[in-house]
Amino acid sequence: MFIKVYTSVNNFILVNVDHIVYLNPSNSSRGCTLILDTGVRLDSIEDYDVL
């Protein structure tokens, strides 16, 4: 299964949920960080509970 990870209002990346290793809530008011098993770190503008 794939999810859309919005990196900005107009841009998103499709991510296979099997490759997500860690979801880290942001320290700011919105957003989160996803870390994939490939070592890639994605900053999302959406909260982790929305993903």
C-alpha positions in Angstrom: 0.0 0.0 0.0 1.2 3.5 -0.8 0.5 6.8 0.9 1.0 10.4 -0.3 3.6 12.3 1.8 3.2 16.0 1.1 6.5 17.8 1.3 4.9 21.1 0.4 1.4 22.3 -0.5 1.7 21.3 -4.1 4.3 18.5 -4.0 3.9 14.9 -2.7 5.9 11.7 -2.9 4.3 8.2 -3.0 5.8 6.0 -0.3 5.3 2.3 0.2 4.3 1.8 3.8 6.4 -1.3 4.1 9.5 0.9 3.8 8.6 3.3 6.7 10.9 2.6 9.6 10.1 5.5 11.9 7.6 8.4 12.2 8.7 11.3 14.3 6.3 14.1 15.3 7.6 17.5 14.6 8.6 19.9 17.3 6.7 22.7 15.5 2.9 23.0 15.4 2.5 20.8 12.3 4.3 18.2 10.3 6.3 15.1 10.9 9.4 13.3 9.7 9.4 9.9 8.1 12.6 7.7 7.9 12.6 5.0 5.4 14.6 1.7 5.4 16.8 3.1 2.7 18.0 5.9 5.0 16.0 8.6 3.3 14.4 11.2 5.6 11.2 12.9 4.4 9.8 16.0 6.1 6.0 16.0 5.7 3.8 19.1 6.2 1.0 16.8 7.6 0.8 15.5 11.1 1.8 11.8 11.6 -1.8 10.8 12.6 -3.1 12.1 9.3 -0.7 9.8 7.4 
